[in-house]
Amino acid sequence: MNIKTKDINNLKDIVGEENVILSEEERYCYSYDSTRLEYMPDVVVRARNTQQVSDIFKYASAEKIPVTPRGSATGLSGGCLAMEGGILLLMVEMDKILDVNPVDLLIDVEAGIITEKVDIEAQKYGLFYPPDPGSVRTSTIGGNIAENAGGLRGLKYGVTKDYINALEAVLPNGDIVDIGTRTVKGVTGYNILDLMAGSEGTLAVITKATLRLLPQPPAIASLLALFSTIGDAAKTVRDIVSNGVITSTLEIMDQVTINAIEDNVGLGLDRSIGAMLLIEVDGQQGAVDAEAEVVKKACKSNNAVSCRKAVSDQERDEIWTARREALSSLARIKPSTILEDVTVPRSKIVEMIEAVNSIAEKYGLPIGTFGHSGDGNLHPTILTDMRDAEEEKKVEGAIEEMFRVAVDLGGTLSGEHGIGISKARYLKMEIDHASYELMKRIKKAFDPDNILNPGKIFLD
Ligand SMILES: Cc1cc2nc3c(=O)[nH]c(=O)nc-3n(C[C@H](O)[C@H](O)[C@H](O)COP(=O)(O)OP(=O)(O)OC[C@H]3O[C@@H](n4cnc5c(N)ncnc54)[C@H](O)[C@@H]3O)c2cc1C
């Protein structure tokens, strides 16, 4: 127990009694995220404004109490779990839209806002917010920035960091900092803004964000391509891009995943096919039509069984429902679902998929694979029962082998879910010693007493 009665009283003074959660039952609700890990916080504190966050940190740093920020807990590496107990800081009440500037193409929001709400607000001005994680309806902007979330439109539009113009954040000593600019350019001093993206809630707590918006594309075409084998689908991914088309979305799904979605939501997908690609092109109407033709040709030359363009909004919705239901559908099959996010250069996607399939066979583990294939980012999802020690051993072997293959192919352990707790022991497989030590020195510069989200990323 890191917390004493006087600490609780001080926290109540800062945020009000109603925002300090102490009962075991309620704290338990905040002890897990979207991994299978659990850590119980000593106290859960709801912050409603930046000053409260700052005051909490001033107190916590004086008393050396760990503080772990938490958005919607959709994270897939354990980042928002209070590994060393202490204060779990809930950011979801800070969820206001503060300003939209359609000339500067900027939106100001509080960090606890749900990602989709930013896009919905932007649409009122004929604009959109491009980062589109599969969890867009539940995750927060603060969590997206902390994980540098990618998403379904990453191939053409990039990831969260590409849309952060400025941030307000609170440092572990309670200082409030404003980072970045409201301008298109800005090179004054070190680029701390980019350091924040992907810092996994270990350097500062983000309280407000100024995000970039783009004009909505006038035309969109969605296509669904079916293949007998996942190898043919993967080759098509390569060919679409090498034929000069950068699609806004290029998602892949294997047969295990398709069948799981059918069992769960019943969209009428063909269970017999080996894989499908979900593709979207956007832009001016003429360009969209021309690009859709290139996509169709690439599908055909790789033996697609069919490649169909959605002709109605309903058909388009069905395509995207299929994609968004992938993980929840796979998660219904076995007691444990271990979702990985290995990422390789796009040119190596065929080799990575082949390796995942042979690892599944070698360890006798069912693996459903889906993901942002245009980004080379796959989510091989192991369906297992981690209560069984034998299974657990097999899963660990399979994961380690997958990571090794990804790194050997010039890829990375994590394209978008971060290191957190679950991948900390593999970090040195990818990062050289000098870079590892540099990262630790950066952490120390921000957080000399290691009170902010301790236990994450680094094992020592
Ligand atoms: C069904 C599903 C689909 C998903 N699809 C994608 C996808 O397509 N792309 C992708 O990248 N991820 C995806 N994810 C993972 C997850 O949604 C993202 O990592 C997301 O960014 C986490 O946001 P959150 O608000 O839930 O953060 P949390 O899980 O609450 O926290 C994640 C990390 O952010 C930190 N944090 C939270 N808020 C703040 C803050 N205000 N300041 C500083 N640190 C903070 C936490 O300490 C933690 O380290 C998916 C998850 C699920 C369950």
The ligand as a Tripos MOL2 file, in Angstrom:
@<TRIPOS>MOLECULE
LIG
   53    58     1     0     0
SMALL
NO_CHARGES

@<TRIPOS>ATOM
      1 C1        -10.7040   -3.2800  -30.5270 C.3       1 LIG1
      2 C2         -9.4150   -2.5000  -30.4760 C.ar      1 LIG1
      3 C3         -8.9080   -1.9850  -31.6570 C.ar      1 LIG1
      4 C4         -7.7090   -1.2510  -31.6320 C.ar      1 LIG1
      5 N1         -7.2380   -0.7490  -32.8020 N.ar      1 LIG1
      6 C5         -6.1030   -0.0100  -32.8000 C.ar      1 LIG1
      7 C6         -5.5890    0.5260  -34.0160 C.ar      1 LIG1
      8 O1         -6.1530    0.3590  -35.0910 O.2       1 LIG1
      9 N2         -4.4550    1.2650  -33.9420 N.ar      1 LIG1
     10 C7         -3.7980    1.4790  -32.7570 C.ar      1 LIG1
     11 O2         -2.7750    2.1710  -32.7520 O.2       1 LIG1
     12 N3         -4.2640    0.9600  -31.5990 N.ar      1 LIG1
     13 C8         -5.3900    0.2320  -31.5880 C.ar      1 LIG1
     14 N4         -5.8550   -0.2940  -30.4070 N.ar      1 LIG1
     15 C9         -5.1220   -0.0310  -29.1520 C.3       1 LIG1
     16 C10        -5.6080    1.1830  -28.3500 C.3       1 LIG1
     17 O3         -6.9430    1.5240  -28.6930 O.3       1 LIG1
     18 C11        -4.6950    2.3870  -28.5510 C.3       1 LIG1
     19 O4         -3.4200    2.1200  -28.0170 O.3       1 LIG1
     20 C12        -5.2290    3.6890  -27.9190 C.3       1 LIG1
     21 O5         -4.3930    4.7420  -28.3160 O.3       1 LIG1
     22 C13        -5.3160    3.6650  -26.4010 C.3       1 LIG1
     23 O6         -6.0970    4.7640  -25.9740 O.3       1 LIG1
     24 P1         -6.8050    4.7750  -24.5350 P.3       1 LIG1
     25 O7         -7.4820    6.0620  -24.3510 O.co2     1 LIG1
     26 O8         -7.6560    3.5650  -24.3900 O.co2     1 LIG1
     27 O9         -5.5350    4.6840  -23.5950 O.3       1 LIG1
     28 P2         -5.2430    3.7510  -22.3450 P.3       1 LIG1
     29 O10        -5.3150    2.3170  -22.7360 O.co2     1 LIG1
     30 O11        -6.0640    4.1790  -21.2060 O.co2     1 LIG1
     31 O12        -3.7340    4.1280  -22.0820 O.3       1 LIG1
     32 C14        -2.7400    3.8150  -23.0300 C.3       1 LIG1
     33 C15        -1.4440    4.5140  -22.6200 C.3       1 LIG1
     34 O13        -1.6140    5.9150  -22.7180 O.3       1 LIG1
     35 C16        -1.3130    6.5340  -21.4720 C.3       1 LIG1
     36 N5         -2.2160    7.6780  -21.3700 N.ar      1 LIG1
     37 C17        -3.5680    7.6910  -21.4500 C.ar      1 LIG1
     38 N6         -4.0190    8.9530  -21.3840 N.ar      1 LIG1
     39 C18        -2.9340    9.7540  -21.2550 C.ar      1 LIG1
     40 C19        -2.7410   11.1540  -21.1440 C.ar      1 LIG1
     41 N7         -3.7570   12.0170  -21.1540 N.pl3     1 LIG1
     42 N8         -1.4820   11.6240  -21.0350 N.ar      1 LIG1
     43 C20        -0.4160   10.7820  -21.0350 C.ar      1 LIG1
     44 N9         -0.5440    9.4510  -21.1370 N.ar      1 LIG1
     45 C21        -1.7890    8.9450  -21.2580 C.ar      1 LIG1
     46 C22        -1.5030    5.4580  -20.4310 C.3       1 LIG1
     47 O14        -0.7340    5.7000  -19.2770 O.3       1 LIG1
     48 C23        -1.0210    4.2330  -21.1870 C.3       1 LIG1
     49 O15         0.3720    4.1440  -21.1320 O.3       1 LIG1
     50 C24        -7.0290   -1.0540  -30.4020 C.ar      1 LIG1
     51 C25        -7.5610   -1.5770  -29.2180 C.ar      1 LIG1
     52 C26        -8.7320   -2.3030  -29.2410 C.ar      1 LIG1
     53 C27        -9.2720   -2.8350  -27.9610 C.3       1 LIG1
@<TRIPOS>BOND
     1     1     2 1
     2     2     3 ar
     3     2    52 ar
     4     3     4 ar
     5     4     5 ar
     6     4    50 ar
     7     5     6 ar
     8     6     7 ar
     9     6    13 1
    10     7     8 2
    11     7     9 ar
    12     9    10 ar
    13    10    11 2
    14    10    12 ar
    15    12    13 ar
    16    13    14 ar
    17    14    15 1
    18    14    50 ar
    19    15    16 1
    20    16    17 1
    21    16    18 1
    22    18    19 1
    23    18    20 1
    24    20    21 1
    25    20    22 1
    26    22    23 1
    27    23    24 1
    28    24    25 2
    29    24    26 1
    30    24    27 1
    31    27    28 1
    32    28    29 2
    33    28    30 1
    34    28    31 1
    35    31    32 1
    36    32    33 1
    37    33    34 1
    38    33    48 1
    39    34    35 1
    40    35    36 1
    41    35    46 1
    42    36    37 ar
    43    36    45 ar
    44    37    38 ar
    45    38    39 ar
    46    39    40 ar
    47    39    45 ar
    48    40    41 1
    49    40    42 ar
    50    42    43 ar
    51    43    44 ar
    52    44    45 ar
    53    46    47 1
    54    46    48 1
    55    48    49 1
    56    50    51 ar
    57    51    52 ar
    58    52    53 1
@<TRIPOS>SUBSTRUCTURE
     1 LIG1         1 GROUP 0 **** ****
